[in-house]
């Protein structure tokens, strides 16, 4: 009878590569999901609107105009993802893969801490992201991280079955 040869190390290495690749894909997908939530049409109040600007804004949303008319902004309704104004928060969303002990990995998704163009009063992006996600005493929440994470959980649960 032949000698037993263990391939455990090779199997562990291959499994680790597959896990890391899958987490990398999910990181990219969750950032894209959050981006899609930010860019989805909003249904809140229209600011800076005159009749000419409203007509130009409607052409912009319909794809008949390339640039948003200056001074017009459609806010998000409570419960919708935040509307884009300066896009500093949208551009600051990142993910990192972190290796834990053994074959355990963590996918960390968050907002970079540096101040953005739209930050006021020395606020950093994390505090603004937190206030938008969970709301304040004067503003109802505009969740986007929790929605994207729920979408990811459903995707993963569907893939496991």
Secondary structure as GFF3:
##gff-version 3
##sequence-region A 1 161
A	DSSP	alpha_helix	8	39	.	.	.	ID=ss1
A	DSSP	beta_strand	46	47	.	.	.	ID=ss2
A	DSSP	alpha_helix	51	61	.	.	.	ID=ss3
A	DSSP	beta_strand	73	74	.	.	.	ID=ss4
A	DSSP	alpha_helix	88	91	.	.	.	ID=ss5
A	DSSP	beta_strand	93	99	.	.	.	ID=ss6
A	DSSP	beta_strand	105	111	.	.	.	ID=ss7
A	DSSP	alpha_helix	125	134	.	.	.	ID=ss8
A	DSSP	alpha_helix	145	160	.	.	.	ID=ss9
###
